[in-house]
């Protein structure tokens, strides 16, 4: 376990949420959107309406309000998006963050004290849409958290260095037309080295790059403990 993983693990032993604090953790349920899920074989998961129908089905089955998961999950969710494939190379289809599937407009809250590192609207098809990146320092370790698929309004009034306290409202979830053609959700990712990126960072990688990205983007659940 490297220093960042150790710091994340030791922040708290209690669950931390990244959505509206009025939604209790007991209302969260895991969801599997991987290529190994047989329930998705006849589903066009790249279609936000069909994807949403499946999410709604899982939520109903478990009497839940939020479906979450996806770290290092290999997915077909990006198969229709040209930016995820390069001729002669494995596709980028391994998910590097944790997703929280909930209705558009749901509040996004900061899981711990942080300052705005950068933000922008990544409007290329298949990207994040409106995105905010915070920087944190815990026990001498600096790292970043990325929040993708937000509403356009979430970027209003932001500036680099603006501070957000733990549990403070940071943003709201965007609709499919704004979040670049996905069912409404939050993409939450932890990043150690931003590699000079501003307002964006890869949220999906190929199998050949997984060793680097899995080390630079550790499991968000080390912090969240859901």
C-alpha positions as CSV (number, residue, x, y, z in Angstrom):
1,X,0.0,0.0,0.0
2,X,1.6,3.3,-1.1
3,X,1.4,6.6,0.9
4,X,-1.8,7.9,-0.8
5,X,-3.7,4.6,-0.3
6,X,-2.6,4.6,3.4
7,X,-3.7,8.2,3.9
8,X,-7.1,7.6,2.3
9,X,-7.7,4.5,4.4
10,X,-6.8,6.4,7.6
11,X,-9.0,9.5,7.1
12,X,-12.0,7.9,8.7
13,X,-13.5,4.5,9.3
14,X,-17.1,5.8,8.7
15,X,-18.8,5.9,5.3
16,X,-18.5,9.2,3.3
17,X,-20.9,10.1,0.6
18,X,-20.4,12.3,-2.4
19,X,-24.1,13.0,-3.0
20,X,-26.9,14.8,-1.1
21,X,-26.3,14.1,2.6
22,X,-30.1,13.7,3.0
23,X,-29.7,10.4,1.1
24,X,-28.7,7.8,3.7
25,X,-25.9,5.3,2.9
26,X,-28.5,2.5,3.5
27,X,-30.2,3.8,0.3
28,X,-27.1,3.0,-1.8
29,X,-26.9,-0.3,-3.7
30,X,-24.0,-1.7,-5.9
31,X,-24.5,-2.1,-9.6
32,X,-22.5,-4.1,-12.2
33,X,-22.2,-2.5,-15.6
34,X,-19.3,-4.7,-16.7
35,X,-18.9,-6.9,-19.7
36,X,-19.3,-9.9,-17.4
37,X,-22.9,-9.0,-16.5
38,X,-25.1,-11.4,-18.5
39,X,-28.1,-9.1,-17.8
40,X,-26.6,-6.6,-20.2
41,X,-26.2,-8.9,-23.1
42,X,-29.4,-7.8,-24.8
43,X,-29.2,-4.2,-23.7
44,X,-27.8,-1.4,-25.7
45,X,-26.0,0.0,-22.7
46,X,-24.6,2.9,-24.7
47,X,-28.1,4.3,-25.1
48,X,-28.8,6.5,-22.1
49,X,-32.5,5.6,-22.0
50,X,-31.8,1.8,-22.0
51,X,-29.0,2.3,-19.5
52,X,-31.3,4.3,-17.2
53,X,-34.0,1.6,-17.5
54,X,-31.6,-1.0,-16.2
55,X,-30.4,1.3,-13.4
56,X,-34.1,2.0,-12.4
57,X,-34.6,-1.8,-12.3
58,X,-31.7,-2.3,-9.9
59,X,-32.8,0.6,-7.7
60,X,-36.4,-0.8,-7.5
61,X,-35.1,-4.4,-6.8
62,X,-33.1,-3.1,-3.8
63,X,-35.5,-0.3,-2.7
64,X,-32.5,2.1,-3.2
65,X,-32.0,5.7,-4.3
66,X,-28.4,5.5,-5.6
67,X,-26.6,2.8,-7.5
68,X,-22.8,2.9,-7.3
69,X,-19.7,1.1,-8.4
70,X,-17.5,0.6,-11.4
71,X,-13.9,0.9,-10.2
72,X,-11.6,-1.0,-12.7
73,X,-14.7,-2.4,-14.4
74,X,-14.3,-3.4,-18.0
75,X,-17.3,-2.0,-19.8
76,X,-19.1,-1.8,-23.2
77,X,-20.5,1.6,-22.2
78,X,-17.9,3.4,-24.5
79,X,-18.1,1.1,-27.5
80,X,-20.0,3.6,-29.7
81,X,-17.6,6.5,-28.9
82,X,-14.8,7.0,-31.4
83,X,-12.5,8.6,-28.8
84,X,-12.1,5.4,-27.0
85,X,-10.7,3.3,-29.8
86,X,-7.4,3.6,-31.7
87,X,-6.6,1.3,-34.6
88,X,-4.2,-1.4,-33.7
89,X,-4.5,-0.8,-30.0
90,X,-6.8,-2.3,-27.3
91,X,-9.9,-0.1,-26.6
92,X,-10.0,2.2,-23.6
93,X,-12.8,0.4,-21.6
94,X,-11.5,0.0,-18.1
95,X,-13.2,2.5,-15.7
96,X,-10.9,4.3,-13.3
97,X,-13.4,6.0,-11.0
98,X,-16.5,5.1,-9.1
99,X,-19.9,6.1,-10.5
100,X,-23.0,7.1,-8.6
101,X,-26.2,6.8,-10.7
102,X,-28.9,9.2,-9.4
103,X,-31.4,11.6,-10.9
104,X,-30.2,14.8,-12.7
105,X,-30.2,17.7,-10.3
106,X,-29.0,15.6,-7.3
107,X,-26.6,17.6,-5.2
108,X,-22.9,16.6,-5.3
109,X,-21.1,17.3,-2.0
110,X,-17.4,17.4,-1.2
111,X,-16.2,14.3,0.7
112,X,-13.5,16.2,2.5
113,X,-12.0,19.7,2.7
114,X,-10.5,20.8,-0.7
115,X,-9.8,23.7,-3.0
116,X,-10.6,24.0,-6.7
117,X,-7.7,22.9,-8.8
118,X,-9.4,23.4,-12.2
119,X,-12.7,23.0,-14.1
120,X,-14.1,23.0,-17.6
121,X,-16.9,21.7,-19.8
122,X,-15.5,18.6,-21.6
123,X,-18.1,18.5,-24.3
124,X,-16.5,16.0,-26.6
125,X,-18.8,13.0,-27.1
126,X,-18.1,10.4,-24.5
127,X,-16.2,12.8,-22.2
128,X,-17.4,14.1,-18.8
129,X,-19.3,17.2,-19.8
130,X,-19.0,19.8,-17.0
131,X,-16.1,18.8,-14.7
132,X,-14.6,20.0,-11.4
133,X,-11.3,18.9,-10.0
134,X,-10.4,19.6,-6.3
135,X,-7.0,19.4,-4.7
136,X,-6.6,18.0,-1.1
137,X,-3.8,17.6,1.4
138,X,-4.1,14.9,4.1
139,X,-1.3,13.9,6.4
140,X,1.2,15.6,4.1
141,X,-0.1,13.8,1.0
142,X,-1.5,15.8,-1.8
143,X,-4.1,14.3,-4.2
144,X,-7.0,15.3,-6.4
145,X,-10.7,14.4,-6.7
146,X,-12.5,14.7,-10.0
147,X,-16.3,15.2,-10.4
148,X,-17.7,14.6,-13.9
149,X,-21.1,14.7,-15.6
150,X,-22.3,17.8,-13.8
151,X,-24.7,20.5,-14.8
152,X,-23.5,23.6,-16.6
153,X,-24.7,25.7,-13.6
154,X,-22.1,23.8,-11.5
155,X,-19.3,25.7,-13.1
156,X,-20.7,29.1,-12.4
157,X,-18.8,31.2,-9.8
158,X,-15.9,28.9,-9.6
159,X,-12.2,30.0,-9.5
160,X,-9.0,28.2,-8.8
161,X,-8.3,28.1,-5.1
162,X,-11.9,28.4,-4.0
163,X,-12.4,26.3,-0.9
164,X,-15.1,23.8,-0.2
165,X,-15.6,22.3,3.2
166,X,-16.5,18.6,3.8
167,X,-20.2,18.1,3.1
168,X,-20.6,21.4,1.3
169,X,-22.6,21.4,-2.0
170,X,-20.1,21.5,-4.9
171,X,-22.4,20.9,-7.9
172,X,-25.5,19.1,-9.2
173,X,-25.7,16.2,-11.7
174,X,-26.4,17.0,-15.3
175,X,-28.9,15.7,-17.8
176,X,-27.8,13.4,-20.7
177,X,-27.8,16.3,-23.2
178,X,-25.3,18.1,-21.0
179,X,-23.3,15.2,-19.6
180,X,-22.4,14.0,-23.1
181,X,-25.0,11.3,-23.7
182,X,-24.9,9.2,-20.5
183,X,-27.7,8.4,-18.0
184,X,-27.4,10.9,-15.1
185,X,-24.6,10.1,-12.7
186,X,-21.5,11.3,-10.9
187,X,-18.1,10.1,-12.0
188,X,-15.9,10.3,-8.9
189,X,-12.2,9.7,-9.3
190,X,-9.1,10.0,-7.1
191,X,-5.9,11.2,-8.9
192,X,-2.5,11.5,-7.4
193,X,-0.5,13.1,-10.3
194,X,-2.6,15.3,-12.6
195,X,0.2,15.1,-15.2
196,X,-0.3,18.8,-16.1
197,X,-3.9,18.3,-17.0
198,X,-6.4,21.1,-16.3
199,X,-10.1,20.5,-15.9
200,X,-9.9,16.9,-17.3
201,X,-8.1,13.6,-16.7
202,X,-8.6,10.2,-18.3
203,X,-11.4,8.3,-16.6
204,X,-11.0,5.2,-18.7
205,X,-7.9,3.4,-19.8
206,X,-6.9,0.4,-21.9
207,X,-5.7,-2.9,-20.4
208,X,-2.1,-2.1,-21.5
209,X,-2.0,1.1,-19.4
210,X,-3.9,-0.3,-16.4
211,X,-0.8,-0.8,-14.2
212,X,0.1,3.0,-14.3
213,X,-3.5,4.3,-14.0
214,X,-4.5,1.9,-11.2
215,X,-1.6,3.2,-9.2
216,X,-2.2,6.9,-10.0
217,X,-5.9,6.5,-9.5
218,X,-6.5,4.4,-6.4
219,X,-9.9,2.9,-5.5
220,X,-12.2,5.7,-4.3
221,X,-13.7,3.3,-1.8
222,X,-10.5,3.5,0.2
223,X,-11.8,6.9,1.2
224,X,-15.6,6.5,0.9
225,X,-15.9,3.1,2.6
226,X,-19.3,2.3,1.1
